[in-house]
Amino acid sequence: MSDILRLLVRMFAIAFGFFAGCLAAGLAYAFLVRLIRPEDFGRFSELELTVTLVIGVLGVASLFARAALLPAFIIIAIFEFWRRRDWLSHALAGGAIALAAAGMPLATGSATSVEPAQLIAIHTACGIIGASVYWLFTGRNAGRWLPSERASSTNVAKIES
């Protein structure tokens, strides 16, 4: 496979991992802020609850994606070129991005009765969850598309001889 094709496949994998991470963060946010309560599952019809869950999670996920897009892609590029594949760096980076973006209001209106400190903790937890899902889908293979150092050193040896 050519290097350009490897790069394109990796870019699609990164976009898919980012999308899955934002969906996971949106789902976690919907439950942690209690936009959807567990007791609602028996009270409302299945269709109404499903529509509420899907629209709520997709809406919150799109807000997370908007808030984290640029810093996340900068960190993803750094992790790709440094070949950082460990879960902890991805989780800490997700928490740091969420802390940086915590100033952006995600819950509009007074429907949620969450204190500001608790909201910052929820944002951080959602950032860690989203980064963990990204790592699960994409981050474990960071930098594998790059030519290996061993292959480049053998190419240098072939050129010199």
Buried (B, 14 or more C-beta within 10 A) or exposed (E): EEEEEBEEEBEEBBEEBBBBBBBBBBBBBBBBBEBBEEEBEEEEEEEEBEEBBEEBBBBBBEBBBEBBBEBBEEBBEEBBEEEBBEEEBBBBBBBBBBBBBBEEEBBEEEEBEBEEEEBBBBBBBBBBBBBBBBBBBBBBBBBEBBEEEEEEEEEEEEEEE
